[in-house]
Amino acid sequence: MSEGERKTVRVVAAVICTSLEHKEKIFATARGYGEFKGQWEFPGGKIEEGETPEEALKREIREELAVEIEVGEKIDTVEYDYPSFHLSMDCFFAALKSGKPVLLEAEAAKWLGRKELESVNWLPADIKLVEKIKEKMEG
């Protein structure tokens, strides 16, 4: 790859709410590995070939948290340049359908109310998203 060509990584993220109708609290996780270990993000992951973003999200959340989710409205597609790649992240509201989240990959998790969103150290790509989520939350 030349200087001007960056690898684009397509991912999905779930903003899991108390319910799709009442977004009182959202679920955030702290990365348990890698360069950004300990920083906060919304759970999700890479879209595999042939998957829709919604299918990828359901699979990733099953793999990361061992729960089934219902995928709601798309919030935004975040485009962010990290030093080594370009991130294109489809973000959706979601709600738990079954199970209680088990942290299989993250080191910590919290349910955050609207006023608590600023209390964690978000990954750079998630900061703009947090502002959009705040507008749609209750309280």
Phi, psi and omega in degrees: 000137178279171179310315186286342182265121177250148175285131175262128178251120180263123181226169175234151178225141179254124172262089185282123183251166175302321170200159181293332180279321185240099183270070182279320179224151176235155185262125178235150180235153176259130182301133182262005186203167169077189186303326185254026180310133177090346176274156188265147182205177173262137183296152180161203180171193185290145174274123178280158179301134178088354179266147168279160177305321180296318178295317179299319182297314179300317180295312182299318181292324175299316182289323185273324188236356179057040176226161174259138179237160171255127181269128181257214185291150175283133181272314186185165166248116181271128175250124184216135178264109170274165182305322186255354180198167175256131180258131172239109190239114174278124184245130182234146166288148178211164176221151179291133175261316178207149178092167174246136183303132175244128184278094181273336181234334183272159179266343179200163177209154179213149167266120184249131172278172182307317183284344183264355184303327181279356188278354180242160181271094184288151170297149183308319183292339184270346186300313180295323180297319181302321178299316180295320181296317180306319181296332185262355181274158177269159176089000000 
